[in-house]
Amino acid sequence: MTQSQTTTPLVRRPTTSKRLAQLPPYFFHKLNARLATLAAAGHDVIRMDAGSPDLPPAPHIIAALEESARNPGNHGYQSYNGTPAYRDAWREFYAERFGVQLADSEVTMVIGAKEGVFNLSQAYLDPGDISLVPDPGYAPYAAGARFAGAEVFHLPLRERESYLPDLEAIPAEALKRAKLLWLNYPNNPTGAVATPEFFERVVRFAATHGLLVAHDAPYTEITYDGYVAPSILQAPGALEVAIEFHSVSKTYNMGGWRLGAAVGNAEAVRALSTLKSNIDSGTFRGVMDAAVAALTGDQAWTLERNAQYRRRRDLAVTALRRAGLAVSVPKAAIYVWARLPEGVDDVAWVDGLLEQRHVSLTPGSIFGPAGRGYVRLSLCLADARLEEAAERIGRYDHRQSL
């Protein structure tokens, strides 16, 4: 053989960015691979980990999508901030539901709240800045900050404090570099709720310290036992310091449709819109038209949907308590948050449940250090499957996994 035949030429390959290295693999992406392996082995796995609504949207929403899709003029590129009708629908929703009057400049479309949440950090944060992030909390709050090169300061949400952050405990040195304060009520993963008085304190705190409050509010319309969730924008002065993310994903069972809105402070909305104009070209007109039908149409059907979630909540709470977990009954959202017995590792407990009983829950620690020792259960599965999962959880003995 010649020299050229025996020597493999060196190939220079580009390395990924340092920013990408700041992002850990998304938990549910890794979980899906494991669940596929179990399914391939013939196991019947019941998923109660992800918060993906299993119930369909109302028929009039689907009909609006179909009608729009049949219009040959609706298939081109759309504006990154949504059609005027879409923005007006959100303005009408906020006026009727919360009594909040929004200008057109205070509303923009996001391709699902998750996209807007992540990109707000890119619009506001630089290396050296700090983002104040609830712990436990939705992963994109911290991930967006780290991708922007900023630092994350965790705000512990403690059970004894009703999972509300103690803002006065934030060190002065952290506040000096902080730009964003993230909140999320009704809360994921804990199911905790906030009062209007709490939001009023937050607004005053943000104004004093020059913070932009980013409130993630996709669960305000899924509530139980007479509870009505407020918007932070109802607090006096909120439009000066706050932006709120909302979505049709949970509110109208449209999780896979990927559509939401960012509303509130006009400067923040403009900054996010400027960033988005360089990233996306809007979303399909048919999806926006369907969302208009959802936001402005009959809302009565959501009451029965919430009643179904409430029945599932009660069933899940009973099952988890039977398994020895401490559970507070949530007033809102689509999760049950449960505390494991003292000293039990949440990852090991969840792994054992999956291997022994083939029920998949979410370990609390993936939501932050303060989530250790807790598990989250999603209510997004049919009642019969939830009843079966409850029976399996009731028979689970984590000591067999030790």
ABEGO torsion letter per residue (X at the ends): XBAAAABBBBBBBBBBBAAAAABBBBAAAAAAAAAAAAAAAGBBBBBAABBBBABBBBAAAAAAAAAAAABAAAABBBBAAEBAAAAAAAAAAAAAAAGBBBBAAABBBBBEAAAAAAAAAAAABBBGBBBBBBOBBBAAAAAAAAAAGBBBBBBBBBAAAGGBBBAAABBAAAAAABABBBBBOBBOAAGBBBBAAAAAAAAAAAAAAGBBBBBBAAAAABBBGGBBBBBAAABBGAAAABBBBBBAAAAAGAAAAGBBBBBEBAAAAAAAAAAAAAABAEBBAAAAAAAAAAAABBAAAAAAAAAAAAAAAAAAAAAAAAAGBBBBBBABEABBBBBBBBGBBAAAAAAAAAAAAGBBBBBAAAAEAAABGBBBBBABBBAAAAAAAAAAAAABBAAAAX
